Amino acid sequence: MSPPREALAGSAADGDSPASELGAFSEFVVVCLCAEWCGVCREYRDGFKEVARQFPALLFHWLDIEDHADHLGDLDVENFPTLLIKRRQWTLYFGTMLPTPSHLRRTLESFLEQSAEQSQEYAFSGAERRRWQGDLDLRRLTADELSRICSRASVGGAQASAG
């Protein structure tokens, strides 16, 4: 059994506001898909929380794939940590990432430099990314849906959750 869900990042510290009320918070969503039994995931969690605190305008979620299997459909998580980064409805990244917070930070910084139009173009710029846009399970993981799934507890700074 995993620990309670928790908010991870910056200005909506109470965690009571749904993503739709957070405005900029729902523009970008960052999800770490992990498992409580995974040692790498447990070691990465504090670094992920620190990155969340550094980006208070983004919505971060820690999602245990076993606790939330019913919500994930047929998403294929082959290795840990698997990260999902979305801007609005577009999946910008879905896959494993080295469990180094600085790597996630640099990735987010590059996505934040893009305009919405550039993010949309990027999302459709390769065959793999185009497949992500059509994946119903990835499309279903919106900011609102993730907030609903992961709405139990909050910690630290901005709006984010862990499950």
Secondary structure, DSSP 4 states (H G I P E B T S, - for coil): -PPPP---SSS-TT--S-GGGSGGGGTEEEEEEE-TT-HHHHHHHHHHHHHHHH-TTSEEEEEETTTTHHHHTT----SSSEEEEEETTEEEEEEE--S-HHHHHHHHHHHHTS-HHHHHHHHTSSHHHHHHHH-HHHHH--HHHHHHHT-S---SSSSEEE-
